[in-house]
């Protein structure tokens, strides 16, 4: 595996779940974990169902697409409960997908909330995403990639933190754009 593997890190920006209808989504393109190549963005509906379609469009039409090898998502949902169909995202972009989570999600609680909100279709997407595996201080879900390869990519891209640099940068940029300055927790 090349140290300069092209990685797209995607994170949603801060939003107000009571006021905002859409949330800004930032994608940062990195060569490994050292060199920032560029940025792409889109917007998705808060608690909507357009995240998969919008991410596929954003990725497939960007100038960086030919070099990309893997997508990293900061969690499986954007804008609250706008759950990404990671299998479809991988299939339509022809890229590996690694979902990164700082903490193991309380799936029982999430499913109960989705049932109360009458969003049961999103439960299927959560289940379809596959097994969650602990890797160091983070948890990961893999689509179309073997664990050994994912671990090598994480080793290359985690240069300043246990969070991969493409995700850290997407988080910092999104927070800075929306709030006027970035906060910690990247």
GROMACS elastic network, one bead per residue, 0.5 to 0.9 nm:
[ bonds ]
;  ai    aj funct       b0    kb
    1     4     6  0.85585   500
    1     5     6  0.73556   500
    1   149     6  0.82702   500
    1   152     6  0.77663   500
    1   153     6  0.81332   500
    2     5     6  0.53664   500
    2    32     6  0.81766   500
    3    31     6  0.76052   500
    3    32     6  0.56306   500
    3    33     6  0.83935   500
    3   153     6  0.84477   500
    3   156     6  0.62796   500
    3   157     6  0.87013   500
    4     7     6  0.88414   500
    4    30     6  0.81367   500
    4    33     6  0.79437   500
    4    34     6  0.81699   500
    4    35     6  0.81999   500
    4   156     6  0.83997   500
    5    30     6  0.78919   500
    5    31     6  0.53567   500
    5    32     6  0.50564   500
    5    33     6  0.87974   500
    5    67     6  0.83631   500
    5    68     6  0.76854   500
    5    69     6  0.68018   500
    5    70     6  0.83471   500
    5   153     6  0.79705   500
    5   156     6  0.85417   500
    6    29     6  0.67753   500
    6    30     6  0.56104   500
    6    32     6  0.61480   500
    6    37     6  0.88830   500
    6    64     6  0.87885   500
    6    67     6  0.60865   500
    6    69     6  0.56624   500
    6    70     6  0.70033   500
    7    28     6  0.80012   500
    7    29     6  0.56931   500
    7    30     6  0.52203   500
    7    31     6  0.63777   500
    7    32     6  0.65551   500
    7    33     6  0.84327   500
    7    67     6  0.87759   500
    7    68     6  0.59324   500
    7    69     6  0.61697   500
    7    70     6  0.51630   500
    7    71     6  0.60163   500
    7    72     6  0.72568   500
    7   153     6  0.88044   500
    7   157     6  0.83813   500
    7   166     6  0.69597   500
    8    27     6  0.61405   500
    8    28     6  0.55055   500
    8    30     6  0.64503   500
    8    39     6  0.89478   500
    8    59     6  0.88288   500
    8    68     6  0.69288   500
    8    69     6  0.81396   500
    8    70     6  0.63431   500
    8    72     6  0.60553   500
    8    73     6  0.85065   500
    8   166     6  0.64388   500
    8   167     6  0.81816   500
    9    26     6  0.80696   500
    9    27     6  0.53822   500
    9    28     6  0.52044   500
    9    29     6  0.65654   500
    9    30     6  0.78742   500
    9    70     6  0.86228   500
    9    71     6  0.60338   500
    9    73     6  0.60949   500
    9    74     6  0.77545   500
    9   164     6  0.81472   500
    9   165     6  0.79726   500
    9   168     6  0.81263   500
    9   169     6  0.79499   500
    9   170     6  0.64174   500
   10    25     6  0.69940   500
   10    26     6  0.56657   500
   10    28     6  0.66153   500
   10    41     6  0.88854   500
   10    71     6  0.74249   500
   10    72     6  0.60789   500
   10    73     6  0.50056   500
   10    74     6  0.63629   500
   10   166     6  0.75915   500
   10   167     6  0.60840   500
   10   170     6  0.60990   500
   10   171     6  0.81076   500
   11    24     6  0.88131   500
   11    25     6  0.58235   500
   11    26     6  0.56179   500
   11    27     6  0.67102   500
   11    28     6  0.89208   500
   11    72     6  0.86983   500
   11    73     6  0.62800   500
   11    74     6  0.53338   500
   11    75     6  0.80762   500
   11    78     6  0.74818   500
   11   167     6  0.65373   500
   11   168     6  0.86910   500
   11   170     6  0.56669   500
   11   171     6  0.57977   500
   11   174     6  0.76594   500
   12    15     6  0.86596   500
   12    23     6  0.67123   500
   12    24     6  0.59406   500
   12    26     6  0.61569   500
   12    27     6  0.87953   500
   12    43     6  0.86604   500
   12    44     6  0.87801   500
   12    74     6  0.79763   500
   12    77     6  0.87395   500
   12    78     6  0.56811   500
   12    79     6  0.65722   500
   12   170     6  0.80014   500
   12   171     6  0.72302   500
   12   174     6  0.68764   500
   12   175     6  0.88716   500
   13    23     6  0.63452   500
   13    24     6  0.54224   500
   13    25     6  0.59152   500
   13    26     6  0.72178   500
   13    78     6  0.86923   500
   13    79     6  0.80226   500
   13   170     6  0.84471   500
   13   171     6  0.67909   500
   13   172     6  0.87747   500
   13   173     6  0.82653   500
   13   175     6  0.56598   500
   13   176     6  0.88476   500
   13   177     6  0.83106   500
   13   178     6  0.68749   500
   14    23     6  0.73909   500
   14    24     6  0.80093   500
   14    79     6  0.83338   500
   14   171     6  0.89644   500
   14   174     6  0.71617   500
   14   175     6  0.60586   500
   14   178     6  0.66950   500
   14   179     6  0.77593   500
   15    18     6  0.88438   500
   15    19     6  0.82805   500
   15    20     6  0.64030   500
   15    22     6  0.80745   500
   15    23     6  0.60857   500
   15    24     6  0.82710   500
   15    46     6  0.84971   500
   15    79     6  0.73504   500
   15   178     6  0.79839   500
   16    19     6  0.54269   500
   16    20     6  0.53822   500
   16    21     6  0.86824   500
   16    23     6  0.87799   500
   17    20     6  0.58764   500
   17    21     6  0.78585   500
   17    46     6  0.69425   500
   17    47     6  0.84472   500
   17    79     6  0.79360   500
   17    80     6  0.74131   500
   18    21     6  0.84192   500
   20    23     6  0.71078   500
   20    45     6  0.86481   500
   20    46     6  0.70103   500
   21    44     6  0.84984   500
   21    45     6  0.57982   500
   21    46     6  0.54090   500
   21    47     6  0.86039   500
   22    43     6  0.61232   500
   22    44     6  0.53729   500
   22    46     6  0.51515   500
   22    47     6  0.88689   500
   22    48     6  0.88364   500
   22    79     6  0.73335   500
   23    42     6  0.85246   500
   23    43     6  0.54175   500
   23    44     6  0.55224   500
   23    45     6  0.63397   500
   23    46     6  0.62721   500
   23    78     6  0.79632   500
   23    79     6  0.57487   500
   24    41     6  0.71167   500
   24    42     6  0.60820   500
   24    44     6  0.67717   500
   24    79     6  0.84306   500
   24   174     6  0.72101   500
   24   178     6  0.81582   500
   25    40     6  0.85151   500
   25    41     6  0.54874   500
   25    42     6  0.52912   500
   25    43     6  0.55221   500
   25    44     6  0.71144   500
   25    55     6  0.87810   500
   25    78     6  0.78740   500
   25    79     6  0.86581   500
   25   170     6  0.84168   500
   25   174     6  0.72167   500
   26    39     6  0.71280   500
   26    40     6  0.60928   500
   26    42     6  0.68716   500
   26    43     6  0.86369   500
   26   170     6  0.54693   500
   26   171     6  0.76326   500
   26   173     6  0.74327   500
   26   174     6  0.60840   500
   27    38     6  0.84128   500
   27    39     6  0.55905   500
   27    41     6  0.57622   500
   27    42     6  0.85073   500
   27    58     6  0.89081   500
   27    59     6  0.87765   500
   27   166     6  0.80401   500
   27   167     6  0.81933   500
   27   169     6  0.87456   500
   27   170     6  0.58570   500
   28    36     6  0.73582   500
   28    37     6  0.76251   500
   28    38     6  0.58890   500
   28    40     6  0.64436   500
   28    41     6  0.86344   500
   28   166     6  0.56702   500
   28   167     6  0.74177   500
   28   169     6  0.67241   500
   28   170     6  0.55705   500
   28   173     6  0.89696   500
   29    35     6  0.86541   500
   29    36     6  0.61391   500
   29    37     6  0.53269   500
   29    38     6  0.51236   500
   29    39     6  0.60057   500
   29    40     6  0.79749   500
   29    64     6  0.76308   500
   29    68     6  0.81364   500
   29   166     6  0.66393   500
   30    33     6  0.63397   500
   30    34     6  0.71575   500
   30    35     6  0.55558   500
   30    37     6  0.53607   500
   30    38     6  0.72852   500
   30   157     6  0.85479   500
   30   165     6  0.79545   500
   30   166     6  0.59711   500
   31    34     6  0.63285   500
   31    35     6  0.51062   500
   31    36     6  0.65011   500
   31    37     6  0.68657   500
   31   157     6  0.84450   500
   31   166     6  0.89843   500
   32    35     6  0.68460   500
   32    36     6  0.87560   500
   32   153     6  0.76421   500
   32   154     6  0.89825   500
   32   156     6  0.56614   500
   32   157     6  0.50611   500
   32   158     6  0.86603   500
   32   159     6  0.89234   500
   32   165     6  0.83459   500
   32   166     6  0.84462   500
   33    36     6  0.79825   500
   33   154     6  0.88186   500
   33   155     6  0.88248   500
   33   156     6  0.59256   500
   33   158     6  0.61304   500
   33   159     6  0.56796   500
   33   160     6  0.84610   500
   33   164     6  0.69955   500
   33   165     6  0.53335   500
   33   166     6  0.68658   500
   34   156     6  0.86169   500
   34   157     6  0.73923   500
   34   159     6  0.70848   500
   34   165     6  0.77481   500
   36    39     6  0.85279   500
   36   166     6  0.79511   500
   36   169     6  0.87253   500
   37    64     6  0.87416   500
   38    64     6  0.81868   500
   39   170     6  0.83686   500
   40    58     6  0.72785   500
   40    59     6  0.81384   500
   40    62     6  0.74103   500
   41    55     6  0.88599   500
   41    58     6  0.69499   500
   42    54     6  0.69175   500
   42    55     6  0.74726   500
   42    57     6  0.89800   500
   42    58     6  0.65317   500
   43    51     6  0.83401   500
   43    54     6  0.74749   500
   44    47     6  0.87927   500
   44    48     6  0.74006   500
   44    49     6  0.83177   500
   44    50     6  0.61894   500
   44    51     6  0.56031   500
   44    54     6  0.68395   500
   44    55     6  0.87378   500
   44    78     6  0.74820   500
   44    79     6  0.69440   500
   44    82     6  0.78374   500
   45    49     6  0.71979   500
   45    50     6  0.66077   500
   45    51     6  0.74705   500
   45    78     6  0.84823   500
   45    79     6  0.66113   500
   45    82     6  0.71100   500
   46    49     6  0.86236   500
   46    78     6  0.75842   500
   46    80     6  0.59750   500
   46    81     6  0.71858   500
   46    82     6  0.65070   500
   47    77     6  0.88847   500
   47    78     6  0.78756   500
   47    79     6  0.58761   500
   47    80     6  0.51677   500
   47    83     6  0.81237   500
   48    51     6  0.75282   500
   48    78     6  0.89469   500
   48    79     6  0.78452   500
   48    80     6  0.83953   500
   48    81     6  0.68465   500
   48    83     6  0.80634   500
   49    52     6  0.75710   500
   49    53     6  0.85335   500
   49    81     6  0.82118   500
   49    82     6  0.52290   500
   49    83     6  0.67768   500
   49    84     6  0.80825   500
   49   122     6  0.85426   500
   50    53     6  0.54642   500
   50    54     6  0.60232   500
   50    55     6  0.85269   500
   50    82     6  0.70027   500
   50    83     6  0.84915   500
   50    84     6  0.83010   500
   51    54     6  0.51627   500
   51    55     6  0.59507   500
   51    56     6  0.84737   500
   51    77     6  0.80786   500
   51    78     6  0.68709   500
   51    79     6  0.86808   500
   51    82     6  0.59973   500
   51    83     6  0.67454   500
   51    84     6  0.56917   500
   51    85     6  0.82749   500
   52    55     6  0.52906   500
   52    56     6  0.61633   500
   52    57     6  0.86656   500
   52    82     6  0.86097   500
   52    83     6  0.76861   500
   52    85     6  0.58187   500
   52    86     6  0.76274   500
   52    88     6  0.74798   500
   52    89     6  0.61925   500
   53    56     6  0.52149   500
   53    57     6  0.62426   500
   53    58     6  0.86281   500
   53    84     6  0.87247   500
   53    89     6  0.80429   500
   54    57     6  0.51570   500
   54    58     6  0.60546   500
   54    59     6  0.85792   500
   55    58     6  0.50153   500
   55    59     6  0.60366   500
   55    60     6  0.84254   500
   55    84     6  0.86499   500
   55    89     6  0.75222   500
   56    59     6  0.52895   500
   56    60     6  0.59308   500
   56    61     6  0.84155   500
   56    88     6  0.87871   500
   56    89     6  0.61276   500
   56    90     6  0.87940   500
   56    92     6  0.66892   500
   56    93     6  0.63446   500
   57    60     6  0.53614   500
   57    61     6  0.60255   500
   57    62     6  0.84440   500
   57    93     6  0.89516   500
   58    61     6  0.57403   500
   58    62     6  0.62931   500
   59    62     6  0.54831   500
   59    63     6  0.86910   500
   59    64     6  0.80955   500
   59    65     6  0.63094   500
   59    93     6  0.71669   500
   60    63     6  0.84508   500
   60    64     6  0.87929   500
   60    65     6  0.60274   500
   60    66     6  0.89006   500
   60    92     6  0.84204   500
   60    93     6  0.63147   500
   61    64     6  0.85769   500
   61    65     6  0.72130   500
   62    65     6  0.56287   500
   62    66     6  0.88183   500
   63    66     6  0.73778   500
   63    67     6  0.88951   500
   64    67     6  0.58321   500
   64    68     6  0.65007   500
   65    68     6  0.52913   500
   65    69     6  0.86102   500
   65    93     6  0.86672   500
   66    69     6  0.85356   500
   68    71     6  0.79177   500
   68    95     6  0.74843   500
   69    94     6  0.86002   500
   69    95     6  0.57179   500
   69    96     6  0.66443   500
   70    95     6  0.53413   500
   70    97     6  0.58139   500
   70    98     6  0.74487   500
   70   153     6  0.88217   500
   71    90     6  0.83674   500
   71    95     6  0.66735   500
   71    96     6  0.60793   500
   71    98     6  0.62275   500
   71    99     6  0.82942   500
   72    75     6  0.88625   500
   72    96     6  0.85084   500
   72    97     6  0.58596   500
   72    99     6  0.56841   500
   72   100     6  0.68941   500
   72   164     6  0.84794   500
   72   166     6  0.77702   500
   72   167     6  0.70439   500
   73    76     6  0.66434   500
   73    77     6  0.86934   500
   73    97     6  0.74733   500
   73    98     6  0.63636   500
   73   100     6  0.60142   500
   73   101     6  0.86587   500
   73   167     6  0.73291   500
   74    77     6  0.81153   500
   74    78     6  0.85965   500
   74    98     6  0.88682   500
   74    99     6  0.60993   500
   74   100     6  0.51611   500
   74   101     6  0.63034   500
   74   102     6  0.86502   500
   74   167     6  0.65837   500
   74   171     6  0.86463   500
   75    78     6  0.77250   500
   75    99     6  0.55892   500
   75   100     6  0.55872   500
   75   101     6  0.54327   500
   75   102     6  0.85920   500
   75   140     6  0.88209   500
   76    82     6  0.85015   500
   76    83     6  0.58673   500
   76    84     6  0.56045   500
   76    85     6  0.80512   500
   76    86     6  0.76127   500
   76    99     6  0.64049   500
   76   100     6  0.82633   500
   76   101     6  0.85953   500
   76   126     6  0.77089   500
   76   129     6  0.82620   500
   76   141     6  0.89697   500
   77    80     6  0.64250   500
   77    81     6  0.56927   500
   77    82     6  0.52256   500
   77    84     6  0.57249   500
   78    81     6  0.64773   500
   78    82     6  0.51035   500
   78    83     6  0.63686   500
   78    84     6  0.74500   500
   79    82     6  0.57562   500
   79    83     6  0.86174   500
   80    83     6  0.81582   500
   81   114     6  0.82194   500
   81   119     6  0.87864   500
   81   122     6  0.79356   500
   82   122     6  0.81590   500
   83    86     6  0.88348   500
   83   122     6  0.63318   500
   83   123     6  0.88960   500
   83   125     6  0.69293   500
   83   126     6  0.75070   500
   84    87     6  0.87056   500
   84    88     6  0.85246   500
   84    89     6  0.76399   500
   84   122     6  0.88628   500
   84   125     6  0.72922   500
   84   126     6  0.84952   500
   84   129     6  0.89014   500
   85    88     6  0.54628   500
   85    89     6  0.61680   500
   85    90     6  0.87407   500
   85   122     6  0.89867   500
   85   125     6  0.57508   500
   85   126     6  0.80874   500
   85   128     6  0.78774   500
   85   129     6  0.72236   500
   86    90     6  0.60842   500
   86    91     6  0.84740   500
   86    97     6  0.69173   500
   86    98     6  0.88650   500
   86    99     6  0.85229   500
   86   125     6  0.80798   500
   86   128     6  0.82344   500
   86   129     6  0.61304   500
   86   142     6  0.88195   500
   86   143     6  0.68070   500
   87    90     6  0.52585   500
   87    91     6  0.61393   500
   87    92     6  0.86579   500
   87    97     6  0.83091   500
   87   125     6  0.89837   500
   87   128     6  0.76768   500
   87   129     6  0.68544   500
   87   143     6  0.63350   500
   87   144     6  0.79478   500
   88    92     6  0.59313   500
   88    93     6  0.83323   500
   89    92     6  0.54232   500
   89    93     6  0.60422   500
   89    94     6  0.79860   500
   89    95     6  0.79787   500
   89    96     6  0.89469   500
   89    97     6  0.78742   500
   90    93     6  0.53791   500
   90    94     6  0.53421   500
   90    95     6  0.50859   500
   90    96     6  0.58276   500
   90    97     6  0.61176   500
   90   143     6  0.68914   500
   90   144     6  0.69843   500
   91    94     6  0.51137   500
   91    95     6  0.72159   500
   91    96     6  0.87755   500
   91   144     6  0.85528   500
   92    95     6  0.81126   500
   93    96     6  0.86103   500
   94   144     6  0.89751   500
   95   143     6  0.89025   500
   95   144     6  0.76662   500
   96   142     6  0.78254   500
   96   143     6  0.59912   500
   96   144     6  0.52081   500
   96   145     6  0.56836   500
   97   141     6  0.81468   500
   97   142     6  0.59953   500
   97   143     6  0.50465   500
   97   144     6  0.67538   500
   97   145     6  0.72805   500
   98   140     6  0.65583   500
   98   141     6  0.57943   500
   98   143     6  0.64748   500
   98   144     6  0.88944   500
   98   145     6  0.80637   500
   98   150     6  0.73524   500
   99   139     6  0.81490   500
   99   140     6  0.53514   500
   99   142     6  0.64898   500
   99   143     6  0.84208   500
  100   138     6  0.68286   500
  100   139     6  0.59459   500
  100   141     6  0.68988   500
  100   163     6  0.80186   500
  100   164     6  0.86528   500
  100   167     6  0.87301   500
  101   104     6  0.67285   500
  101   105     6  0.78631   500
  101   138     6  0.57950   500
  101   139     6  0.50055   500
  101   140     6  0.61523   500
  101   141     6  0.85287   500
  101   163     6  0.89546   500
  102   105     6  0.88890   500
  102   137     6  0.70862   500
  102   139     6  0.62164   500
  102   140     6  0.88038   500
  102   163     6  0.79916   500
  103   137     6  0.82963   500
  103   138     6  0.65292   500
  103   139     6  0.65724   500
  104   107     6  0.86023   500
  104   132     6  0.79614   500
  104   133     6  0.89609   500
  104   134     6  0.82075   500
  104   138     6  0.80907   500
  104   139     6  0.63001   500
  105   108     6  0.87186   500
  105   109     6  0.87437   500
  105   110     6  0.80733   500
  106   109     6  0.54781   500
  106   110     6  0.62799   500
  106   111     6  0.87195   500
  107   111     6  0.59771   500
  107   112     6  0.84789   500
  107   126     6  0.85476   500
  108   111     6  0.52247   500
  108   112     6  0.62073   500
  108   113     6  0.87331   500
  109   112     6  0.51041   500
  109   113     6  0.62637   500
  109   114     6  0.86560   500
  110   113     6  0.51891   500
  110   114     6  0.61973   500
  110   115     6  0.86498   500
  110   123     6  0.85011   500
  111   114     6  0.50300   500
  111   115     6  0.61327   500
  111   116     6  0.86535   500
  111   120     6  0.78232   500
  111   122     6  0.86151   500
  111   123     6  0.61469   500
  111   126     6  0.88121   500
  112   115     6  0.50872   500
  112   116     6  0.62644   500
  112   117     6  0.86624   500
  113   116     6  0.50921   500
  113   117     6  0.61777   500
  113   118     6  0.85503   500
  113   119     6  0.84931   500
  114   117     6  0.50403   500
  114   118     6  0.60668   500
  114   120     6  0.58436   500
  114   121     6  0.86438   500
  114   122     6  0.73110   500
  114   123     6  0.71045   500
  115   119     6  0.58362   500
  115   120     6  0.54141   500
  115   123     6  0.83479   500
  116   119     6  0.76218   500
  116   120     6  0.86840   500
  117   120     6  0.80722   500
  118   121     6  0.84453   500
  119   122     6  0.58115   500
  119   123     6  0.74755   500
  120   123     6  0.52528   500
  120   124     6  0.72477   500
  121   124     6  0.55100   500
  121   125     6  0.70212   500
  122   125     6  0.50687   500
  122   126     6  0.64201   500
  122   127     6  0.87832   500
  123   126     6  0.50786   500
  123   127     6  0.63007   500
  123   128     6  0.85127   500
  124   127     6  0.51148   500
  124   128     6  0.58989   500
  124   129     6  0.86059   500
  125   129     6  0.62153   500
  126   129     6  0.54097   500
  126   130     6  0.76660   500
  127   130     6  0.60292   500
  127   131     6  0.83230   500
  128   131     6  0.89115   500
  129   132     6  0.86584   500
  129   141     6  0.70563   500
  129   142     6  0.78333   500
  129   143     6  0.74429   500
  130   141     6  0.64902   500
  130   142     6  0.73162   500
  130   143     6  0.79030   500
  131   140     6  0.83766   500
  131   141     6  0.60944   500
  131   142     6  0.78163   500
  132   139     6  0.63547   500
  132   140     6  0.55329   500
  132   142     6  0.80297   500
  133   138     6  0.85587   500
  133   139     6  0.54196   500
  133   140     6  0.52671   500
  133   141     6  0.64179   500
  133   142     6  0.87247   500
  134   137     6  0.73388   500
  134   138     6  0.59668   500
  134   140     6  0.63283   500
  135   138     6  0.53845   500
  135   139     6  0.56173   500
  135   140     6  0.68622   500
  135   151     6  0.80307   500
  136   139     6  0.78000   500
  136   162     6  0.79193   500
  137   162     6  0.67413   500
  137   163     6  0.87356   500
  138   162     6  0.73520   500
  138   163     6  0.76244   500
  142   145     6  0.60651   500
  142   146     6  0.74279   500
  142   147     6  0.74199   500
  142   150     6  0.77557   500
  143   146     6  0.82468   500
  145   148     6  0.84843   500
  145   149     6  0.67505   500
  145   150     6  0.66218   500
  146   149     6  0.54608   500
  146   150     6  0.62662   500
  146   151     6  0.87220   500
  147   151     6  0.60700   500
  147   152     6  0.86608   500
  148   151     6  0.51876   500
  148   152     6  0.64066   500
  148   153     6  0.88226   500
  149   152     6  0.51162   500
  149   153     6  0.63076   500
  149   154     6  0.86590   500
  150   153     6  0.50841   500
  150   154     6  0.61352   500
  150   155     6  0.85887   500
  151   154     6  0.50175   500
  151   155     6  0.61138   500
  151   156     6  0.86563   500
  152   155     6  0.50627   500
  152   156     6  0.63005   500
  152   157     6  0.86886   500
  153   156     6  0.51270   500
  153   157     6  0.61011   500
  153   158     6  0.85034   500
  154   157     6  0.51010   500
  154   158     6  0.57718   500
  154   162     6  0.86725   500
  154   163     6  0.84854   500
  154   164     6  0.64441   500
  155   158     6  0.56408   500
  155   159     6  0.78268   500
  155   164     6  0.84622   500
  156   159     6  0.70166   500
  156   164     6  0.84535   500
  157   160     6  0.87127   500
  157   163     6  0.82963   500
  157   165     6  0.57014   500
  157   166     6  0.73594   500
  158   161     6  0.56744   500
  158   162     6  0.55819   500
  158   163     6  0.58321   500
  158   165     6  0.56922   500
  158   166     6  0.87232   500
  159   162     6  0.77868   500
  159   163     6  0.84758   500
  159   164     6  0.71030   500
  159   165     6  0.64780   500
  160   163     6  0.79061   500
  160   164     6  0.79991   500
  160   165     6  0.69361   500
  161   164     6  0.68760   500
  161   165     6  0.74445   500
  161   168     6  0.84434   500
  161   186     6  0.89192   500
  162   165     6  0.87185   500
  163   166     6  0.85330   500
  163   167     6  0.68739   500
  163   168     6  0.64435   500
  163   186     6  0.76968   500
  164   167     6  0.55823   500
  164   168     6  0.63510   500
  164   169     6  0.88061   500
  165   169     6  0.60216   500
  165   170     6  0.85039   500
  166   169     6  0.53124   500
  166   170     6  0.62543   500
  166   171     6  0.87082   500
  167   170     6  0.50588   500
  167   171     6  0.60995   500
  167   172     6  0.85656   500
  167   186     6  0.78935   500
  168   171     6  0.51799   500
  168   172     6  0.61655   500
  168   173     6  0.86107   500
  168   185     6  0.87891   500
  168   186     6  0.50007   500
  169   172     6  0.50924   500
  169   173     6  0.60066   500
  169   174     6  0.84219   500
  169   186     6  0.77369   500
  170   173     6  0.52565   500
  170   174     6  0.60137   500
  170   175     6  0.84879   500
  170   186     6  0.87554   500
  171   174     6  0.52703   500
  171   175     6  0.61069   500
  171   176     6  0.85089   500
  171   182     6  0.83491   500
  171   185     6  0.86716   500
  171   186     6  0.59088   500
  172   175     6  0.52422   500
  172   176     6  0.60365   500
  172   177     6  0.85962   500
  172   181     6  0.84506   500
  172   182     6  0.54255   500
  172   183     6  0.72136   500
  172   184     6  0.80687   500
  172   185     6  0.88402   500
  172   186     6  0.63222   500
  173   176     6  0.50542   500
  173   177     6  0.60642   500
  173   178     6  0.85707   500
  173   181     6  0.85756   500
  173   182     6  0.70260   500
  174   177     6  0.52666   500
  174   178     6  0.61569   500
  174   179     6  0.83226   500
  174   182     6  0.78107   500
  175   178     6  0.53494   500
  175   179     6  0.56733   500
  175   180     6  0.74277   500
  175   181     6  0.64919   500
  175   183     6  0.68031   500
  176   179     6  0.54117   500
  176   183     6  0.76484   500
  177   180     6  0.54605   500
  177   181     6  0.68504   500
  177   182     6  0.78618   500
  178   181     6  0.77786   500
  178   182     6  0.86391   500
  179   182     6  0.69198   500
  179   183     6  0.87538   500
  183   186     6  0.77471   500
